[in-house]
Amino acid sequence: MAEIRFPQLKTDLPGPKARQIIQLDDQMISPSYTRAYPLVASRGYGAMVEDVDGNVFLDFAAGIAVVATGHCHPRVVQAIQKQAAELIHMSGTDFYYTHMVEFAQKLASVTPGAGPKRVFYTNSGTEAVEAAIKLARHATRRDKLVAFLGCFHGRTMGSLSLTASKSVQRKGFGPLLPGVIHLPYPYCYRCPYNLEPKSCGIECARVLEREIFKKLADPEDIAAVFIEPIQGEGGYVPAPVEFLQELQRLCRKHGILLVVDEVQSGMGRTGRWWACEHAGIEPDILCVAKGIASGMPLGAIVARAELMRWPPGAHASTFGGNPVCLAAALATFALLEGGLIENARRVGEHIFARLADWPQRHRIVGDVRGRGLMVGIELVRDQKTKEPAQDLRDEIVDRAFRKGLLLLGAGESSLRLCPPLVVDTEQADFALDTIETCISELERNL
Ligand SMILES: Cc1ncc(COP(=O)(O)O)c(C=O)c1O
């Protein structure tokens, strides 16, 4: 099966077996999950996923930007199997094992900033953000936090207090952490200040010093600023380089920690190890998860060593940094280093070259943006008014599925393309052709 590189559909969708599972799922599983279309996966290889009825799909969602090395990469599978036969669990909270230090050294070696670093392991992205909140408060003895509208940092109570992506994610769960200040994100296509990128004077960063520090919170009370260098859930919106640099300057000036959440953008997806590298900034704390172990549950924060001085017992996690997950992470790291980051950069360039004229050629495409294999396409009803076209976006996602392409939405009306980093240019062309066909079909009926 591994040689199949393009979709093969055998049944109506969903097929008979898929329909059965979905019916049971409807009865048994939490309705809080957001399934866009009826895919019931049974196995995966490379950038392909097969469903329970034998239909094969090209996966441009990668389990929400997780399977960085593709589905079930043989070297990742082998590392997991070997480790599972040797040591499944020990708890790094109370004992030592080799993989913990080995992967920490690898992570630290590619994290921006020359000084010594330390790593704390978690099982997920939200736990990495929780750890960053706790460390930032502990290290600064300050309590307030700054975050940005549209950003997604997770769903546990601390990280949810920073998340400001969709109100349904917060509704009914309050009160959340006090002392969190949200600012508009530098979403240049829809500038919150109605300015133009060339002449805006980086208003979205300057507002911090000019308004917030003067009127809302003394900078000496602010522990950290949390930012996604490219908004993921919020619509695949990259923050401009100058904005990130100015944010870093302001943080340093006032002793505020800069926490960069690379849970979605991290580990090679943007064509470099981290998205923040494109801006040349050096976060005080870096949050990672999703793609770092190719699908095994692992997250981490990497912090400047002088910040991570909390005493034994201050923070820990029974499962965080599990040996099997770390074995998968080490195999993932080797594959990324061995060519997949370069592949992400190369295939990403190919994709963006093809997308460049879509806003001219398609009246419902408002904006294309991103880096590497983190690609956002924003759908609008009208290019002048920029009215978001969520229904058209959802229809494209559904039609693409029925043509064998797995996509996800992001933000109010954007498509997110986040294929595994093993994807090649021919598969990228197939995906873009499919999306373009869906767009043209919709445009004909408008
Ligand atoms: C940027 C970012 N931070 C944090 C999270 C939370 O990660 P998890 O779902 O593993 O808790 C996500 C998940 O989508 C994310 O995209």
The ligand as a Gaussian input file, in Angstrom:
#p B3LYP/6-31G(d) Opt

LIG

0 1
 C       -0.570000      27.049000      19.048000
 C       -1.220000      26.006000      19.902000
 N       -0.988000      25.993000      21.226000
 C       -1.534000      25.052000      22.020000
 C       -2.371000      24.078000      21.516000
 C       -2.954000      23.037000      22.426000
 O       -2.386000      21.807000      22.154000
 P       -3.109000      20.442000      22.634000
 O       -4.338000      20.275000      21.820000
 O       -2.059000      19.386000      22.405000
 O       -3.408000      20.619000      24.077000
 C       -2.648000      24.061000      20.140000
 C       -3.552000      23.044000      19.567000
 O       -4.089000      23.179000      18.505000
 C       -2.052000      25.042000      19.308000
 O       -2.284000      25.062000      17.996000

